[in-house]
C-alpha cells in the first residue's frame, strides 16, 4: 500500500535506525524504513497487500522515548525518531513471541524463515513443558469466553486439534494457526469482500471461524482460496497438498513453478502452477502482480483439472492421491 | 460485498426483541440495499451499507436478555437487518461472556469467585450449587469480579424476559435460587452501606449520596444540580477547558492522564464531528466506586457529561457501562430520560446547547474498559484494543476526535466549573489534585467506597474502613486492582498520591485497596488473578494471548513444586508482555504476580 504523494506530504522524513540516518517518504512505516536500509525485521501477520493488523508483534522495534516497543509494520516514521531494531529488549520480545507460538502451535509447515528466526533468537519453546493433548474436533469452537478449566502446569496448552476437512478444495488445520488475521483480511475487506470467516471467541480460545462454525460450503465461502494464498503457517492448505503430505509424497524439491495467464476470462490474472511429477499440485499468483496482488478466484485457483485430464495413459504415483483429494470429503 | 445468510429464521419473540432495538424489519435490510438504485452505495463498500453496525451489540444484548440466548435464527435476522456479515456477527457474539450462543435455561447465575468473593465464601456457595444437584431452569457460571466487593459474595443474575439483577451479601450455605427460579438469598441494596461516610460534611464527590433521591431530577435540582452546567454555558467552552487545565485534574480510571490534554486536543480539532465517552465499564477487580456514583448520584454523571460535551464541542455522548451493573443502568437510563424531558439533554436544550447521551451496555468483557476496545465495542466490532497512535483525541469513536473519561473523573468536573480550577487544585498535592475515591475491601471492618483528599496515607484509608477485624494482622495490600501490585505494611505511611505511588514503583490504578491478613492463602489469590487475565485477554496479540496462559501454568508449577528458574520464566514472560503487547492489559497482567513473588508472599 502506498500513499499518494500530495503537496502536504512531499517533504522526506528523516530518522535514525540502528545509528544510521535514513530518509523515507512521508507516511512510510518503520518497517518500510528498515527495509529501505536493508535491515531485517521479521514479520508474520504483515503482508504488503493487506492492512497491517499488528497482532503478531514479532516486528517490534525500540523507539526512543516510547515506554513500550512499537510494531514496525504499522508505526509511521516520524521526523527525528531514533529506532533500534536489535536491542536486548527487541531480541527478548521476539524470542518470547517465537517461544509462545512454538509452544502452542504446530509450526512445522510454516514459512522457512520461522525456523531461522527460532535459531537466530535462540527461542526454546520446549521450556514450557510438553504439549497438551490435542482437543477433540469442535471442542475449541464451542468454548465460551470468561472461564476455563483447571490448569496444572504440567503441560503447555496448545491449539492442537483435528484438521477440518469439509470440502474437496482445501483444508483448515487450525493446529497450525497463529491467528495472524491474514485470512480474515483477505476474505473480507482487503481482497475478496466475502467475509466468510472472522475471529470468534476470546483470549486463548480465539479462533478463525465461519458463522456457527459451519462447514465452509454451508456459509459464505466462495472458494477463491485467497485465504490459503496469505496463510504463513500452512494452516490453510490445498487439499492436494494436504493429501500428498499425508501420503508422504509432497516434495517441494521435485516441484517446479510455471508462470502463465489464466485462461478463464479476460482479466489476465497471472498464475503460478506448482507441478510435481508433471501434475499441478497447487496454484498461486505472484503477490507483486498488478492485477491480482496474489489473489485469484475459484476458477484460477482450483479449476485446473482439465489440464491434466490424461485418461488412462501416463499415470504417476501421485495420481491416486490427487484423485482421492478430489472426491467429496468423508462424512 | 455480497452477504450470504443461512435460511434460519427468528421466532416471533426474537423478531420482536430485535425490532425493539432496530425498528420495524426491512428498514435497512440487505435486500433493500441490493435494489438497483442503491447499487452505487453498494459499490462504495462497507461504510455506507453498515452505518447501523453500531446497533449490533445492543441487538444481541436485547435478544440475550429477552430470550436468554442468541439462536442462529436471531443472529441471521440481526445480520440481515444490519447488513453485517454473519461470520463477523458470530465473532462479536462469541466475544462476550454474558451472551450465549447455545440454548440456555431461563435463569443464568454468574457467581463471582474473584479475590474478595472467594474469601467471603463464594467457593462454598459454588460447591453447594454443584453438589446438591442442579435446579432445573437454572445454570450457574463462575464470574470475574462483579464490582460488589463491599458486599461479597455476589452474583449477577440474567433472567430471560425479566429484569436482570445482582445478588449481594449472600449466605454461602444457602442456595440462592429456589426450585421456581426465584431468588432466595440476597440482602438487597443499601446505598448507605456502600458509603460508610455518607452525610459527612467534608465530602465532595459523595456529598449527594443518601441526601439526594437518585430517581428524581427534582431532588437533584433542589440540591443545586445543573448549576454547574449553567455556569459552564455562561463561561463558554474555552473557559471550561481552561478551568480543567487549571484544576490539574488527572484521570481516575487507572492511567492518571491529565484530563485537559484530551479536552483541549478535541476542542481544537478541525473536525466538526466529535464524541464524548464516559467510561463506566468499571471492571478492574476490587473496583466499585463508579458504581456507587452511578447508582446513588446518576444525575451528576449526566450533568458532567453534558458539560464536557459542551466544552469539547461534541453533540453526542456515549455512556458505556458494564452489563453487570443493572441498577446503575436503570438509574442512569431514568436520569437520561428525565433530563431529556426537562430539556436538559437533546437537540436544543434549554441551556442553549445541543448534546445527547446514548447509554450502551457492555456484555461481559473486562478488556472493553480499555478505551479503544470500548470504542470498537460501541462500533459493533469485537472488543479488541487498537494500536496507538493514532490516539482517540485524533481518531477515536467512528474515527472521530473523541474524549474518553472515567465516571469519577467526569464527576469532578462539576466542582471545578462551579468553584474554579484553582480551588480544585488547592485540594490535595500539587501533582495530585482534588478529592479521590478509594475502594476498600478484603480484611477490613467496613468495606466500602471512601472519599479523601489526595495526600491521605494508605494507613489512613485502612483506618477509615475500621481497620482489620479483631485478631487479624495486616499482611499485604493489593493496591490498584488485579492490574496493580501487592505492597507490604511498610508502605502504610505512603501518601496515596500519583507521585508517591510512582516513586514507590506502584500504581494507584482505579483506587483499589484490598487488605489481606495473616490467614490469607496468597497462592490461591495469585492463581485467581492469573486466571482472570487469561480469561479476559482479548486474544488479539501473541504476547498477551499466550503469555497469560504461560504465566498461569508457571504459577501452578510454583505452587506445587517450585523449581529454580520458575521465577525467571515469569520475569521473561512479564517483560515480553509489558514490551510487546498492544494494550494495558498485557502490560500489567503479570505485575501483581511478580510483586507478590518478590515480596515473598508465597513463602
Interface residues (C-beta under 8 A of the other chain):
Chain A: X54 X55 X56 X57 X58 X60 X68 X69 X71 X74 X75 X76 X89 X92 X93 X96 X97 X100 X101 X103 X104 X127 X128 X129 X142 X144 X145 X146 X147 X148 X151 X152 X153 X154 X155 X156 X157 X178 X179 X188 X189 X193 X194 X195 X196 X197 X198 X199 X200 X201 X202 X203 X204 X205 X206 X209 X210 X211 X212 X214 X218 X219 X220
Chain B: X1 X2 X3 X4 X6 X45 X46 X72 X75 X85 X86 X87 X88 X89 X90 X91 X94 X95 X96 X97 X100 X101 X102 X141 X142 X143 X144 X364 X365 X382 X387 X389 X531 X534 X535 X536 X537 X538 X539 X540 X541 X542 X543 X545 X546 X547 X548 X549 X550 X552 X553 X554 X555 X556 X557 X560 X569 X572 X573 X575 X576 X578 X579 X580 X581 X582 X587
